[in-house]
Amino acid sequence: MPQSARPLSPHLGIYRWQLTMTLSIVHRATGIALVVGTLLVLAGLFALAAGPEAYAKIQTFCASPFGIFLLIGWTWSLCFHLCNGIRHLAWDTGWGYEIPRAYATGWAVVVLSVVLTALIWSCVFMRGGAA
Amino acid sequence: MNASDRNEGNYRTPLKRVRGLGSAKEGIHHFVIQRMTAVALVPLVLWVIWLSLRLLHADYAQARALVHDPVNATLLLAFVIALFWHAQLGVQVVIEDYVHTRWLEVTAQVLVKFFCIAGALASAFAIVRVALV
């Protein structure tokens, strides 16, 4: 809640949805999702350090339908945040701010993140499951 | 500006006011570290994906042997440190943008820092334990 009575600038409600603003928001959302995902990284490393029983529990969780659902979600989040992060790094060098280029790289990020996720999970399923 | 500020002005330079508040060499610290951890995470994430795929059909002993390998353990350490550092910096900006109640913002920032530091320490501990035992 704002603590002062100063007027606010026009906010989301007045803008038509565009690719660039959507990707910006999704970049943040996937970032938050990946922070939650670090809990699985932690759990995995701890189970590995703890012993075979703990590791077996993690393997069972990752192979369960809910585990696979989470893992596919995190894989796409990671691929998107990685690709769009590289897009941000390009912007930091001053490259790619022209509107057509910002849209071209934006669509490239969307396509590439889906392709990478599909590639990773085809590796998983071709090798016979998630555990 | 109150009376004590004016008195200070007599024998303190403006540097006293600027230090730690902006452009006294540390204003871009957050920006630079966020980018540096991002650059480090690009190859590290690709490597971790590859490592995870190798772990798919490994039993416990094989998985442990993989992380026991000095190169893998070192890269994993680099990954978790860069990961939790980058996570803290990113969530910090989100909280700064969306949490406008001061006490909530400060509490959230402290909790996120504690979580990320604890996460980095705990995962480093687990990796070192597997690597050395």
Chai-1 contact restraints between the chains, C-beta under 6 A:
chainA,res_idxA,chainB,res_idxB,connection_type,confidence,min_distance_angstrom,max_distance_angstrom,comment,restraint_id
A,M1,B,T101,contact,1.0,0.0,6.0,A-B,restraint_1
A,P2,B,H100,contact,1.0,0.0,6.0,A-B,restraint_2
A,R28,B,V94,contact,1.0,0.0,6.0,A-B,restraint_3
A,G31,B,G90,contact,1.0,0.0,6.0,A-B,restraint_4
A,V35,B,A87,contact,1.0,0.0,6.0,A-B,restraint_5
A,V35,B,V91,contact,1.0,0.0,6.0,A-B,restraint_6
A,T38,B,G119,contact,1.0,0.0,6.0,A-B,restraint_7
A,L42,B,G119,contact,1.0,0.0,6.0,A-B,restraint_8
A,L42,B,S123,contact,1.0,0.0,6.0,A-B,restraint_9
A,L45,B,S123,contact,1.0,0.0,6.0,A-B,restraint_10
A,L45,B,A126,contact,1.0,0.0,6.0,A-B,restraint_11
A,F46,B,A126,contact,1.0,0.0,6.0,A-B,restraint_12
A,L48,B,V130,contact,1.0,0.0,6.0,A-B,restraint_13
A,A49,B,A126,contact,1.0,0.0,6.0,A-B,restraint_14
A,A49,B,R129,contact,1.0,0.0,6.0,A-B,restraint_15
A,A49,B,V130,contact,1.0,0.0,6.0,A-B,restraint_16
A,P52,B,Y60,contact,1.0,0.0,6.0,A-B,restraint_17
A,Y55,B,Y60,contact,1.0,0.0,6.0,A-B,restraint_18
A,L82,B,V45,contact,1.0,0.0,6.0,A-B,restraint_19
A,G85,B,A38,contact,1.0,0.0,6.0,A-B,restraint_20
A,C123,B,L53,contact,1.0,0.0,6.0,A-B,restraint_21
A,R127,B,L56,contact,1.0,0.0,6.0,A-B,restraint_22
